[in-house]
Amino acid sequence: MKTHLSMALACTALLLSAPALSAQDGATAAPDNPVIEDVSGAPAAKQPSVVYQIIFGAGPLCAALWFSLFGAFGFYLYLLVDSAILVRASKIMPQTLINNVEVAMKEGDVVKALKCCENEPGPMANILSAGFSHVEEGYEVIQEAVGTAADLEVERIMQKLTWFSVNGNISPMLGLLGTVMGMIMAFKSMGAGGTPDVGVLAVIISFSLWTTAAGLCVAIPCVATYYAFRNNATRIVLRMEAITMELLKDLRNVQIVNE
C-alpha cells in the first residue's frame, strides 16, 4: 500500500513539474528562435476568449440555446436550495407541534390541539387539523379525512420534487438540440462550395460537443438530487403518518372541552 502511494505521489509530482520544465525549456530555447516584433506601433488585434467563441461564435440562435442551458442550471440551484430548506423532517413535522398536540390529547382537549395546529401551520398540522375538525362525526370519518389530507400533502411535496426530474429530462434535450444544430451548420458550411474554413468548422463542432456536455452536466445532478430528496421525503411521510395515527387513536373516546 505504501509502495503504491509513493508511486502515485511520484507520478503526480512529475505531472505537476512537466509544465514548469516545458516553460524552462522554452525560455532556454528562446534565444535560438528570436521573435520578430511589429515595429509599426499598431496594436495587435485581441482574440476573443474560448468561452466567448463557444457561446457566441456559432450565431445568435446558438447563443440563445446556451442561455437556456444556463437557465436550466440556475433553476436546478433554486430547486436545490428550496428543497433543502422545506423537504426535511423539522419543517414537515416540527417536534414542538407533536409535543403540544400530545399534551393536549392526554388532557382530552381537542380544541387546544386544534389551536396548536393553527399556531404551527405545515403539512402535519394540516393533517391533524383535518382529523380534529371531524371529531364529532365519528372515528371512521376522522380516518377518512386524515387519509385525504395526507394524500394531498404528499402530492404537494412530490410535485415540488418532480421539477428536478422535469429539469433533468429537458436539459439533455437542449444539449442534443445544440448538437443537431451544430451538425446542420457544419454540413451547410461544407456544402457551400469551395474549400471549407477549418476554423469555422472547428467552432461549430466544438459548439455541438459543448452543448451536449453542458446538458448532461445539468441533467445528472438533477436526476441524482431528485431520487435523494424523493427517498428522504418518503421516509418523512411514512414517519409522519405513523405519528399522526398514534396521536389520533385516542379520538375514539375523546370529549370536546369548550373554553
C-alpha positions, 0 to 999 in steps of 0.5 A, a space after each residue: 500500500 505504501 509502495 503504491 502511494 509513493 508511486 502515485 505521489 511520484 507520478 503526480 509530482 512529475 505531472 505537476 513539474 512537466 509544465 514548469 520544465 516545458 516553460 524552462 525549456 522554452 525560455 532556454 530555447 528562446 534565444 535560438 528562435 528570436 521573435 520578430 516584433 511589429 515595429 509599426 506601433 499598431 496594436 495587435 488585434 485581441 482574440 476573443 476568449 474560448 468561452 466567448 467563441 463557444 457561446 457566441 461564435 456559432 450565431 445568435 440562435 446558438 447563443 440563445 440555446 446556451 442561455 437556456 442551458 444556463 437557465 436550466 442550471 440556475 433553476 436546478 440551484 433554486 430547486 436545490 436550495 428550496 428543497 433543502 430548506 422545506 423537504 426535511 423532517 423539522 419543517 414537515 413535522 416540527 417536534 414542538 407541534 407533536 409535543 403540544 398536540 400530545 399534551 393536549 390529547 392526554 388532557 382530552 382537549 381537542 380544541 387546544 390541539 386544534 389551536 396548536 395546529 393553527 399556531 404551527 401551520 405545515 403539512 402535519 398540522 394540516 393533517 391533524 387539523 383535518 382529523 380534529 375538525 371531524 371529531 364529532 362525526 365519528 372515528 371512521 370519518 376522522 380516518 377518512 379525512 386524515 387519509 385525504 389530507 395526507 394524500 394531498 400533502 404528499 402530492 404537494 411535496 412530490 410535485 415540488 420534487 418532480 421539477 428536478 426530474 422535469 429539469 433533468 429530462 429537458 436539459 439533455 434535450 437542449 444539449 442534443 438540440 445544440 448538437 443537431 444544430 451544430 451538425 446542420 451548420 457544419 454540413 451547410 458550411 461544407 456544402 457551400 462550395 469551395 474549400 471549407 474554413 477549418 476554423 469555422 468548422 472547428 467552432 461549430 463542432 466544438 459548439 455541438 460537443 459543448 452543448 451536449 456536455 453542458 446538458 448532461 452536466 445539468 441533467 445528472 445532478 438533477 436526476 441524482 438530487 431528485 431520487 435523494 430528496 424523493 427517498 428522504 421525503 418518503 421516509 418523512 411521510 411514512 414517519 409522519 403518518 405513523 405519528 399522526 395515527 398514534 396521536 389520533 387513536 385516542 379520538 375514539 373516546 375523546 370529549 370536546 372541552 369548550 373554553 
